[in-house]
Amino acid sequence: MCIIKAMGKATRYSRSFTIDRATLDYIHRTRAHRSHSERVNELLRRAIQQEKYEALEREAAEFYRVANKKGRAETKAFAAASKRAITRGED
């Protein structure tokens, strides 16, 4: 939560956006003592952070997918070499 509060001191710009009625109702219900703008900014910061986490998860999944393929090939090569070494000893 400290990330959200730390970003609250950033320069603010006035913009106009159109949002769904359900979204507006949610903002109004959950804003507590804050202004609508503060609540919208908080929700947007959370959404941005969530998207960043999701992107990191995708990057990690791709990294491990590639690493596992390489690791599997090495494991198969080791297993094949081990089988050859074992069968040579049986002759």
Contacts in CASP RR format, 6 or more apart in sequence:
PFRMAT RR
TARGET T0000
AUTHOR 0000-0000-0000
METHOD contacts of the structure
MODEL  1
MCIIKAMGKATRYSRSFTIDRATLDYIHRTRAHRSHSERVNELLRRAIQQ
EKYEALEREAAEFYRVANKKGRAETKAFAAASKRAITRGED
3 45 0 8 1.000
3 49 0 8 1.000
4 42 0 8 1.000
4 45 0 8 1.000
4 46 0 8 1.000
7 45 0 8 1.000
8 41 0 8 1.000
12 37 0 8 1.000
27 36 0 8 1.000
27 39 0 8 1.000
27 40 0 8 1.000
27 43 0 8 1.000
28 36 0 8 1.000
30 39 0 8 1.000
31 38 0 8 1.000
31 39 0 8 1.000
34 42 0 8 1.000
END
